[in-house]
């Protein structure tokens, strides 16, 4: 017989990890399933070196640091964790429980918490001839290790929050950082834009890349065209970082045997994070409700709402501590 859990959390990004921690606090028999080889989701896979500013109490923390702290938090009240495992189907049985099927394992659960974010993701590619051949060498879509850019001349392409964050992150270690954007105005948060304008990052606006050329020394020359003009210029760099955003979808979720109500491809939930299906809850960037803001901070609030609601539903006779200060938590010993 497959093991029966109280709660199965599907998705091991920050929202899913914090939900797992709350399951442990309430001493629920729970499991956390993540398709990637490690926990952390998109934050760990795409932005391990990026500064995150919307986590309360942390005046700037990198994606990697945040995930490491969440892992330490889960260790305080651990639950079962399965990484490198994609959930292929979730079936609601006649008795109201759920069967969770992956390639190599079948488990059962009394309730489900979906924390998949926006699902599978891939970067919007640089649509220039020769760009694909440079990927992973001179051209990058992710900055996984800042040390790879030490003393390099770097061009960052993009004008949103992530592009600005990358430029500011690389400025202290790179020889020179240029930020290329097709508009004079940036789409980032006001504070980030202010820091950018005060920095030594060279702002190349409003220009659009038109051609790539690899030189004999393996550097790359970018041919740039000024918007609404015939003016052309060139920029020679060692590394290109393209941040034009990402496309994502939850196609895998759509294959499940669950008829989830959705709006603009986002799962609709109520004030307790419950979907239209009894026993199925959802949190994080992949959900919608009136007033929803897609921030890590918001997801961190949604996790305890969902888990506490489920704990009360699964164990109505059990007195639950509402505040963590009322829970019997063993403080980990310092090394």
Order of alpha helices (4+ residues) and beta strands (2+ residues): beta-alpha-beta-alpha-beta-beta-alpha-beta-beta-beta-beta-beta-alpha-beta-beta-alpha-beta-alpha-beta-beta-beta-beta-beta-beta-alpha-beta-beta-beta-beta-alpha
